[in-house]
Amino acid sequence: MPFFSFGFLLALVAIFIMLGIKFIYEFERGVVFRFGQFSEVKQPGLRFVIPGVETLVRVSIRVVALDVPTQDIITRDNVSVKVNAVVYYRVMDAEKAIIKVEDYFYATGQLAQTSLRSILGQVELDDLLAGRDKINHELQKILDMRTDPWGIKVAHVEIKHVDLPADMQRAMAKQAEAERERRAKVINAEGEFQAATRLAEAAKIIQTAPAALTLRYLQTLREMSSEKSTNTIIPLPMDIIEPFLKSLRPGKADGQ
């Protein structure tokens, strides 16, 4: 009978030990409560908690990618857009994440949605489309500050997609087309101005050096002769035909 009692007691001790043995993985932390009060945070490895006295709550410290649902936002310039985002965060203090907030995952998601609507409601559409990096950094800074009391570190915030109304897309397409046409006209005008400037400089050089006009005339004849054409038009320089033109003028004829 005493042997039976000893065996039964040994079995109870073995069951007690087995129930108290806990395995905590490397990506987890174990928050221990003793009689409902916080006791300690257990590190990864083989750990023991007293059954019936202590309770272990596991907390993952891995980075979590939180998908923020699409939000209807009215920008500062009264444009209605739909925006969604993703928030990357991790638990830095397991004690605060369990004690300070009921459900840190749900709370972080709700805070991300309200912050997204609040920040984007203060910017204009052009800034939202062109300055995403700045907005992402501002969102990350605000979320990280507000979740710090929960022991959570927001590492990065990224706006994934901005859905514009159909009429706004058409207006932006027309604006982009008009901008391209404006740039083309400006480039064409700049080319015409440069060409006119060069021609004016060439005219000044020819005026000071008449022989340059003769050289240009001979070069033109050479280029025309290289073309495969049956008809060739040879222009005469003005200094060659000028005496003939003067002899045909009425004033010259009367004077002679």
Buried (B, 14 or more C-beta within 10 A) or exposed (E): EEEEEEEEEEEEEEEEEEEBEBEBEEEBBBBBBEEEEEBEBBEBEEBEBEBEEBBBBBBBBEEBEBEBEBBEBEBEEEBEBEBBBBBBBBBBBBBBBBBBBEEBBEBBBEBBBEBBBEBBEEBBBEBBEEBBEEBBEBBBEBBBEBBBEBBBBBEBBBBEEBEBEEEEEEEBEEEEEEEEEEEEEEEEEEEEEEEEEEEEEEEEEBEEEEEEBBEEBEEEEEEEEEEEEEEEEEEEEEEEEEEEEEEEEEEEEEEE
